[in-house]
Amino acid sequence: MTPPTRNDEPGPDTPPPGSIDGTPGSIDGTPGSIDGTPGSIDGTPGSIDGTPGPADGGRPMPTPTDAPTPTPGPTTGGTHTLGLLYPPAGRLRDYTTMQLAFVGGVAETAAAHGYDLLLAPAGDQDDPSFRRMVDDRRVDGVIVMEIRREDDRVERLAEVGFPFVAIGRNHRADVSGWVDLDFAGLAGGCVQHLADLGHRRIAFVNRSEQLFNSGYGFARLGDEGYTETMKKLLLTPRTYLCGDDLASGERVVERILADDPATTSLVTLNEAALEGVYRGLTRNGRSVPRDFSVVGVAASPWAEQVNPPLTAADIPAKEMSRVAVELMLRRLRTPEAPPRHVLLKPLITLRGSTGRCPSVPGSEPETDLPDFPDIDLDF
């Protein structure tokens, strides 16, 4: 693969935006799906096409039956309603744009199958909305989101045998179905992409301290994937927690450059702070991608609204929502079937935010030799 050259002055070998090999759409250059394989997300076994394969970093999954065929109506009996346990993650305890995309995707797919959707902002089992939804049996099954490493909602649902699936995962969610992104693999892939371009000082911008300390899976997995890959490459990992807002993005850049002014790139999972990161780099005299490269995991609307657009692995919210609903309906129709675990691995889409590592001041070889005085040697 030929890595992209800097965007300010495309050279004769520069591939067009959208791919590493020059074909718009994805790293492997095949348009039409995330990896070019029709009917799947990542083209590897274990996707929603019903074939078995690895999940959770390569562990073999239980062999599933075929994915459910959509039907025009709900199963017999019950409330014909699905629940969505989804605590708001916004700074003001509101739903973020990305969260609303998931809500819309779940509602749309549920409606297509003849189900209504009941949304509850419950972040733990003691939340009144959780108790009303589950204890009062207001729904036939529950989709749980914003999964934490230790999540009492999942523990409670598993304990009482209430049908549920998750978008996200932890060790307890394995008793039921789940769909998730391979955040560890994606963060590691972002590091490798930057290393292939010659970057050696690569920072990592994660989500907020509150989310990280509360055990949110994607924040912890992303951190682990970044750190592990940096160590494999014999590079020094430097991780930063960052609030989900513009001002926090500007501040985290200040911290990164204060810690190591020679930093030339960063990986981010924090799409909400992305615009602030760009502003912080501009304020500190770094032009993207001429002086500094940025790559991350972000939904397309976020990645494409900054300038230059972010090179990133997409978060396919609508597709993940569809898979979750179909797993939930499969659980309701065939409760005895082994749980399906779907780990999605979208590829990095090249846009305009990464380039070759610039020369670090002081590292260039000397090109002008010093003048030495003429010395007459008389033997």
Secondary structure as GFF3:
##gff-version 3
##sequence-region A 1 379
A	DSSP	beta_strand	54	55	.	.	.	ID=ss1
A	DSSP	beta_strand	59	60	.	.	.	ID=ss2
A	DSSP	beta_strand	81	85	.	.	.	ID=ss3
A	DSSP	alpha_helix	97	112	.	.	.	ID=ss4
A	DSSP	beta_strand	116	120	.	.	.	ID=ss5
A	DSSP	alpha_helix	128	135	.	.	.	ID=ss6
A	DSSP	beta_strand	141	144	.	.	.	ID=ss7
A	DSSP	alpha_helix	152	160	.	.	.	ID=ss8
A	DSSP	beta_strand	164	167	.	.	.	ID=ss9
A	DSSP	three_ten_helix	172	175	.	.	.	ID=ss10
A	DSSP	beta_strand	177	181	.	.	.	ID=ss11
A	DSSP	alpha_helix	183	196	.	.	.	ID=ss12
A	DSSP	beta_strand	202	205	.	.	.	ID=ss13
A	DSSP	alpha_helix	209	213	.	.	.	ID=ss14
A	DSSP	alpha_helix	217	232	.	.	.	ID=ss15
A	DSSP	beta_strand	238	240	.	.	.	ID=ss16
A	DSSP	alpha_helix	246	259	.	.	.	ID=ss17
A	DSSP	beta_strand	265	268	.	.	.	ID=ss18
A	DSSP	three_ten_helix	271	273	.	.	.	ID=ss19
A	DSSP	alpha_helix	274	283	.	.	.	ID=ss20
A	DSSP	beta_strand	293	297	.	.	.	ID=ss21
A	DSSP	alpha_helix	300	305	.	.	.	ID=ss22
A	DSSP	beta_strand	311	313	.	.	.	ID=ss23
A	DSSP	alpha_helix	317	333	.	.	.	ID=ss24
A	DSSP	beta_strand	341	344	.	.	.	ID=ss25
A	DSSP	beta_strand	348	349	.	.	.	ID=ss26
###
